[in-house]
Structure formats: structure tokens, C-alpha cells
Amino acid sequence: MPYLKMQVNDSTIDNILAHTPKGAHTFLCDLANRYNFQLNTSKSRVTKHGDYRAPFGEFGHRISINENLNVYSFLLTLIHEISHLIVWERHKRKVKPHGTEWKSVFRNQMEIIYALKVFPPELTEVIKVNMRNPKATAHTDKNLAIALRNYDLKTNSVFLDELDYDTLFIISKGRTFLKGKKLRKRYQCKEIKSGKSYLFSPLAEVTPA
């Protein structure tokens, strides 16, 4: 059964208006109407800031973004996921998720955002450096992650990379971990309650215990 193309849901427009900078609203709403995607917000996820799901069954394009992101992080993540949608429309599953096709579309969409002058100038420059070779997630770029964090509401959270080894920390869901050694690109950390080990990105935002 082919997925149903329906008029963009009001909640999608509401989420665009509530979580992105005003200067991008018209462009984003036009994209929502053109591609009929559903935009949902999610509670904070340590492993990712957003995701895209291709049409399946009766469902159309679906995008989910963490609700706790500041407007600039939310916008950048949304454009990242919309780029996946556009690539799927053109190529379906015939290309790599973060391959050359996706990078090209992502850059093109960001050129429009630059023209709208939505991001502060100092943030724009950092983003442009990152976009020379965009990664699977923008927040693996430490310089960009730090630049985006400047626009967060002030909290006690830090990047895991900033903590010493054998330091206790708490993630957003209230679970407590002990920071361990770095294995290649991620830290192996032990959950105190279960004793199980988990891998965390160096740029995971955590709260010192």
C-alpha cells in the first residue's frame, strides 16, 4: 500500500514556528508543504539530536528533533534531516545515507539559510567550515558544538570530554555513570545501577554528579 500524501499537519507548522528562528519560518513552511513531512519533537536523546524516517505503509516522511535544542541547533538539525528526505525522493535507498548526494543537498539548503541571514555572523562562519565536509552529525565537530552551546540556556551541563576519568555524571534521564577510558572515538562508561557499560560521544552533554 503506497503511503498517503496528506496536507502538512498543523503540528508540523507549530513546531517550526516554536523551535526555529523567525527568519527561516517561510522557507521551512514551504518545504513542509512541498514534501508533506511530519515534524515531531522528542525528549532529549544522548545518542542523536534528530532522525528521518522514509515513507512506509500509510506513513509519509517523518522527522523527529530533540525538543531541548536551542533554535540554531534545531534549525541546523532540521535542515540535516530534510536533506535526507530530499535525497530519498531523488534516489530512494540507492545511495549512502551520508554520501556525496546528501552532502551536496545539505550544502545547497544551507546556502539558502545563509542568504536569509538567520544565524549570527560568528556562528555562520563556524558552520561554513563544518559544511566543507559535513558529518553524520554536526555535533561531532567540537568547534561547532561549542559554538552552538553558546546559545543554550545556562545549565550545569558540560561535554563528557571535559570531565576527568573516573568522574560520575548524570544524563538527561537521571541515570548515573562513571566515565571510563576512550575507545577510539567514544568513551566507555559504566552505569552505576546496572553495572553495564555503554559508549558515549565525547560531546555528549552530561551533568557532573
C-alpha positions as CSV (number, residue, x, y, z in Angstrom):
1,M,0.0,0.0,0.0
2,P,1.6,3.3,-1.0
3,Y,2.0,5.9,1.7
4,L,-0.7,8.6,1.8
5,K,0.3,12.1,0.8
6,M,-1.7,14.4,3.0
7,Q,-1.7,18.1,3.7
8,V,1.0,19.1,6.1
9,N,-0.1,18.6,9.7
10,D,-0.7,21.7,11.8
11,S,1.6,20.3,14.5
12,T,4.5,20.4,12.0
13,I,3.9,24.1,11.3
14,D,3.5,24.7,15.1
15,N,6.9,23.0,15.8
16,I,8.6,25.0,13.0
17,L,7.3,28.3,14.5
18,A,8.1,27.3,18.1
19,H,11.6,25.9,17.6
20,T,13.3,27.7,14.8
21,P,14.4,31.4,14.2
22,K,11.7,33.6,12.7
23,G,13.8,34.4,9.6
24,A,13.6,30.8,8.5
25,H,9.9,30.2,9.0
26,T,8.7,31.0,5.5
27,F,11.3,28.8,3.9
28,L,10.7,25.9,6.3
29,C,7.0,26.0,6.0
30,D,7.3,26.0,2.2
31,L,9.5,22.9,2.5
32,A,6.9,21.3,4.8
33,N,4.2,21.9,2.3
34,R,6.3,20.8,-0.7
35,Y,7.4,17.5,0.8
36,N,4.5,16.8,3.2
37,F,6.7,15.8,6.1
38,Q,5.6,15.3,9.7
39,L,7.8,17.1,12.2
40,N,7.7,15.8,15.7
41,T,9.8,16.8,18.8
42,S,11.3,14.3,21.1
43,K,12.7,14.3,24.6
44,S,16.5,14.7,24.8
45,R,18.4,11.8,23.3
46,V,22.0,11.4,24.2
47,T,23.0,9.5,21.0
48,K,21.3,11.8,18.5
49,H,19.7,15.2,18.0
50,G,17.3,14.2,15.2
51,D,16.3,11.5,12.7
52,Y,14.5,11.0,9.4
53,R,12.2,8.1,8.5
54,A,11.3,7.4,4.9
55,P,7.7,6.7,3.9
56,F,6.5,3.3,5.0
57,G,3.0,1.8,4.7
58,E,0.5,4.6,5.3
59,F,3.1,6.9,6.8
60,G,4.8,9.7,4.8
61,H,8.1,11.4,5.6
62,R,8.7,11.8,9.3
63,I,11.3,13.9,11.1
64,S,12.0,13.9,14.8
65,I,14.2,16.6,16.5
66,N,15.1,16.8,20.2
67,E,12.9,19.4,21.9
68,N,15.6,20.8,24.1
69,L,17.8,22.1,21.3
70,N,18.2,25.9,21.0
71,V,16.7,27.4,17.9
72,Y,20.0,27.4,15.9
73,S,20.8,23.8,16.8
74,F,17.2,22.8,16.0
75,L,17.4,24.6,12.6
76,L,20.7,23.0,11.6
77,T,19.5,19.6,12.6
78,L,16.2,20.1,10.8
79,I,18.0,21.0,7.5
80,H,20.2,18.0,8.0
81,E,17.2,15.7,8.2
82,I,15.3,17.5,5.4
83,S,18.3,16.9,3.2
84,H,17.9,13.1,3.9
85,L,14.3,13.4,2.8
86,I,15.3,15.2,-0.5
87,V,17.9,12.6,-1.2
88,W,15.3,9.8,-0.6
89,E,12.9,11.5,-3.0
90,R,15.6,11.5,-5.7
91,H,17.4,8.2,-5.1
92,K,15.4,6.2,-2.7
93,R,17.8,3.7,-1.0
94,K,20.3,3.6,-3.8
95,V,22.9,5.9,-2.2
96,K,24.7,6.1,1.1
97,P,22.8,7.9,3.9
98,H,25.7,10.5,4.4
99,G,27.3,10.1,1.0
100,T,28.1,12.7,-1.7
101,E,24.5,13.2,-2.7
102,W,23.4,14.1,0.8
103,K,26.4,16.4,1.4
104,S,25.6,18.2,-1.8
105,V,21.9,18.7,-0.9
106,F,22.8,19.7,2.6
107,R,25.2,22.4,1.4
108,N,22.6,23.7,-1.1
109,Q,19.9,24.0,1.5
110,M,22.3,25.8,3.9
111,E,23.2,28.3,1.1
112,I,19.6,29.4,1.3
113,I,19.7,29.7,5.0
114,Y,22.9,31.8,4.8
115,A,21.1,34.1,2.3
116,L,18.3,34.6,4.9
117,K,20.9,35.7,7.5
118,V,19.3,33.6,10.1
119,F,22.4,32.6,12.1
120,P,24.5,35.1,14.0
121,P,27.6,36.0,11.9
122,E,30.1,34.4,14.2
123,L,28.1,31.1,14.2
124,T,27.7,31.3,10.4
125,E,31.5,31.2,10.0
126,V,31.9,28.1,12.2
127,I,29.0,26.4,10.4
128,K,30.5,27.1,7.0
129,V,33.8,25.5,8.0
130,N,31.9,22.4,9.1
131,M,29.9,22.3,5.8
132,R,33.1,21.8,3.8
133,N,32.7,18.2,4.7
134,P,29.5,17.7,6.8
135,K,29.4,14.7,9.0
136,A,26.6,12.3,10.1
137,T,26.0,14.7,13.0
138,A,27.2,18.3,13.3
139,H,27.8,17.8,17.0
140,T,30.8,15.5,16.3
141,D,32.6,18.7,15.3
142,K,33.9,20.1,18.7
143,N,34.2,23.7,17.4
144,L,30.7,23.7,16.1
145,A,29.3,22.0,19.2
146,I,30.9,24.7,21.4
147,A,29.7,27.5,19.2
148,L,26.1,26.2,19.3
149,R,26.2,25.7,23.0
150,N,26.8,29.4,23.5
151,Y,23.1,29.9,22.6
152,D,21.8,27.3,25.1
153,L,20.0,28.3,28.3
154,K,22.6,28.3,31.0
155,T,22.7,24.9,32.8
156,N,25.2,22.8,34.8
157,S,25.7,20.5,31.8
158,V,29.2,20.0,30.2
159,F,30.6,17.9,27.4
160,L,31.7,14.5,28.6
161,D,35.1,15.2,27.1
162,E,35.5,18.0,29.7
163,L,35.3,15.6,32.6
164,D,38.2,13.7,34.1
165,Y,38.4,9.9,34.0
166,D,36.6,8.1,36.9
167,T,34.2,11.0,37.3
168,L,30.5,10.4,38.0
169,F,28.0,12.1,35.7
170,I,24.2,12.1,35.1
171,I,22.4,12.0,31.8
172,S,19.1,13.7,31.0
173,K,17.1,10.6,32.0
174,G,18.6,10.7,35.5
175,R,20.9,7.6,35.1
176,T,24.3,7.9,36.7
177,F,27.5,6.7,35.0
178,L,31.2,6.5,35.7
179,K,33.4,7.9,32.9
180,G,35.9,5.4,31.7
181,K,38.6,5.3,29.0
182,K,38.3,6.4,25.5
183,L,38.0,3.6,22.9
184,R,38.8,5.0,19.5
185,K,36.1,7.7,19.2
186,R,33.9,7.1,22.2
187,Y,34.2,6.8,26.0
188,Q,33.3,3.5,27.6
189,C,31.2,4.4,30.7
190,K,29.7,2.2,33.3
191,E,26.1,2.7,34.6
192,I,26.3,2.6,38.4
193,K,22.9,1.0,38.9
194,S,23.2,-1.9,36.4
195,G,27.0,-2.2,36.1
196,K,26.6,-2.3,32.3
197,S,29.0,-0.5,30.0
198,Y,27.9,2.0,27.4
199,L,29.7,4.0,24.8
200,F,29.3,7.8,24.8
201,S,30.3,10.5,22.3
202,P,32.9,12.9,23.7
203,L,30.4,15.7,23.0
204,A,27.5,14.1,24.9
205,E,26.1,16.7,27.2
206,V,26.0,15.5,30.8
207,T,25.8,16.8,34.3
208,P,28.6,16.2,36.8
209,A,27.2,14.2,39.8
